[in-house]
Amino acid sequence: MHENWVFGYGSLMWNPGFRFTERKRAVIHGYHRSLCMLSHMYRGTPDRPGLVLGLDVGGACHGIAFRVAAEDWDETTAYLRAREQVTNMYHELIKPVRIVERPPPKLPDFGDKGTLRKDAEPPARREEARKVPALFYAVNRTHRQYAGRLSLEDQLQHVRQGVGQSGSCSDYVLSTVQHLHEAGIRDHPLEKLAHALVKI
């Protein structure tokens, strides 16, 4: 049976804005989360651009996948295109993502006398996974707002100056890191940037 999924790697993870029936941790391979798109509207202006996230080529990215009911799919894709494709900064793609589910840990076998059996398998947290096709938005590297890989200093300059319709770029970065932590996802480049932002 065909399933409809959307993969989120930024604000979509905690603020999807559409109806969904399931929400799962997921990994997409071949792309990584990157603060690489200049923002002229939501988190900056053309004169003082901020930065927003995109999925750039290479590596892998941990995020959240949302399953959408068939009857909601057309409405969901229309909403996402209006949200993500204002200036065609991204390519809309559908590719497999890996849904990761952790089963309950296996209890150790203590035998009849309450001591751990020597031949007992140690408790483990094995990951069970399945792949599903998911819609996502990857950066358009030919777009004029594609900034590429920036140094920490250049990122800080854009993030500190950027203020747009959705608020400050600093708040965007700090909120992203906070929500990633809450989802159990680590993003070391973003964490490094966040620490630099709040450093006195």
Residue pairs with C-beta under 8 A, 6 or more apart in sequence:
2 70
3 67
3 132
3 133
4 67
4 68
4 69
4 70
4 73
4 76
4 135
5 65
5 66
5 67
5 68
5 97
5 132
5 133
5 134
5 135
6 12
6 16
6 18
6 20
6 65
6 66
6 68
6 76
6 80
6 134
6 135
6 136
7 26
7 28
7 63
7 64
7 65
7 66
7 97
7 134
7 135
7 136
8 16
8 63
8 64
8 65
8 66
8 136
9 28
9 33
9 53
9 55
9 61
9 63
9 136
10 33
10 52
10 53
10 176
11 53
11 172
11 175
11 176
12 64
13 63
13 64
13 179
13 180
13 183
14 179
14 182
14 183
16 66
17 79
17 83
18 66
18 68
18 72
18 75
18 76
18 79
18 80
19 68
19 69
19 72
19 76
20 66
20 67
20 68
20 69
21 67
21 68
21 69
22 66
22 67
23 64
23 65
23 66
23 67
24 64
24 65
24 67
24 99
24 100
24 101
25 62
25 63
25 64
25 65
25 99
25 100
25 101
25 183
25 184
25 185
26 62
26 63
26 64
26 65
26 97
26 98
26 99
26 100
26 134
27 60
27 61
27 62
27 63
27 97
27 98
27 100
28 55
28 60
28 61
28 63
28 95
28 97
28 98
28 134
28 136
29 60
29 98
30 57
30 58
30 59
30 60
30 95
31 55
31 56
31 57
31 58
31 59
31 60
31 61
31 136
31 138
32 55
32 56
32 58
32 59
32 60
32 61
33 53
33 55
33 61
33 63
33 187
33 190
34 53
34 54
34 55
34 56
34 139
34 149
34 189
35 51
35 52
35 53
35 150
35 155
35 159
35 173
35 189
35 190
35 193
36 51
36 53
36 54
36 56
36 139
36 146
36 147
36 148
36 149
36 150
37 51
37 52
37 53
37 54
37 89
37 139
37 143
37 145
37 146
37 147
38 44
38 49
38 50
38 51
38 145
38 146
38 147
38 158
39 49
39 50
39 51
39 52
39 145
39 162
39 164
39 169
40 46
40 49
40 87
40 145
40 164
41 86
41 87
41 164
41 165
42 50
42 52
42 164
42 165
42 166
43 50
43 51
43 52
43 162
43 163
43 164
43 166
43 167
43 168
43 169
43 172
44 50
44 51
44 158
44 161
44 162
44 163
44 164
44 169
45 163
45 164
48 161
48 162
48 163
49 145
49 158
49 161
49 162
50 158
50 159
50 161
50 162
50 163
50 164
50 168
50 169
50 172
51 147
51 150
51 155
51 158
51 159
51 162
51 169
51 173
52 169
52 172
53 176
54 89
54 90
54 137
54 138
54 139
54 146
55 61
55 136
55 137
55 138
55 139
56 138
56 139
56 141
57 138
57 141
62 185
63 185
64 183
65 97
65 99
65 132
65 134
67 132
68 76
77 135
80 92
80 135
80 137
81 92
84 90
84 92
84 137
85 92
85 137
87 143
87 145
88 140
88 143
89 139
89 140
89 143
89 145
89 146
90 137
90 138
90 139
90 140
91 137
91 138
91 139
91 140
92 135
92 136
92 137
93 135
93 136
93 137
93 138
94 133
94 134
94 135
94 136
95 133
95 134
95 136
96 131
96 132
96 133
96 134
97 131
97 132
97 133
97 134
97 136
98 129
98 130
98 131
99 129
99 130
99 131
99 132
100 127
100 128
100 129
101 127
101 128
101 129
102 125
102 126
102 127
102 128
103 126
103 128
105 123
105 124
105 125
106 121
106 123
106 124
107 123
108 116
108 120
108 122
108 123
109 116
109 117
109 120
109 121
110 116
110 117
110 120
111 117
111 120
139 146
140 146
141 148
147 158
150 158
152 192
152 193
152 196
155 193
156 193
156 196
156 197
158 169
159 169
159 170
159 172
159 173
159 193
159 197
160 169
160 170
160 197
161 169
162 168
162 169
162 170
163 169
166 172
170 197
173 190
173 193
173 194
173 197
174 194
174 197
174 198
176 190
177 187
177 190
177 191
177 194
180 186
180 187
180 190
